[in-house]
Amino acid sequence: MKLFRNHPLWQRHAPLLAARVLNGWLGTCKMELAAHPEAKKLLDAGAAVLYSPWHCHLLCSLYYFRHINRVRPVVLMASPSRDGEFIAAITRRWGYLVFSGSRQKGGVQALQQMAAYLRQGHSGGLVADGSRGPALVAQKGVAFLAREGRVPVLPLAVAAARKITLNTWDCFEMPLPGQRVAVLVGEPLQVRPEDKGPLLEKRRRDLDARLHLLWEQCRRYFSR
């Protein structure tokens, strides 16, 4: 299997096939947006923002926002691992601009590159709990990137009427075909240029709290 995945034909065509499967799968879902009023204003105005979901909600978040601001593509960071490169290849087909980096390799440089694009008016996306977790614990990378890029953070979460939860470190979620899916956007988080040290840690905790609030809202969104 490893040799098969290393084959040039697999590396060239598998992301295209995966993107088509995901487009077909998620395209059957009825997606809706449930945004905080201040977040809705930013989205309607086309303002540069930094989207941040938990890792388990990454796929639907990427799919929903894939057509946002095609003039200035949304910038992402993907792990330099094999799986990360595979995801990067799919998201590039969805119009995203992807930089390679992680906490272990090239993460700071990738964040600096993304920040430069954010300051030019691009939006960005970065998972709050990183590519390896721990799950549902916000890391400082999002607050750091928002500060350096001078953009507000929009916390994201995804609720599905019926879904599959995979046996992975993040309990990755996939909606079943044809289901209602809601993308929840929380209150924007502002990170100021002077937010460093303990103040940056406070912003990290603020993001963590807002994402956990959205998480609880997701649990009961379709049972109201």
Buried (B, 14 or more C-beta within 10 A) or exposed (E): EEEEEEEEEBBEEBBEEBBEEBBEBBEEBEBEEBBBEBBEEBBEEEBBBBBBBBBBBBBBBBBBBBEBBEEBBBBBBBBBBEEBBBBBBBBBBBBBBBBBBBEEEBBEEBBBBBBEBBEEEBBBBBBBBBBBBEBBBBBBBBBBBBBBBBBBBBBBBBBBBEBEEEEEBBEBBBBBEEBBBBBBBBBBBEBEEEBEEEBBEEBBEBBBBBBBBBBEBBEEBBEE
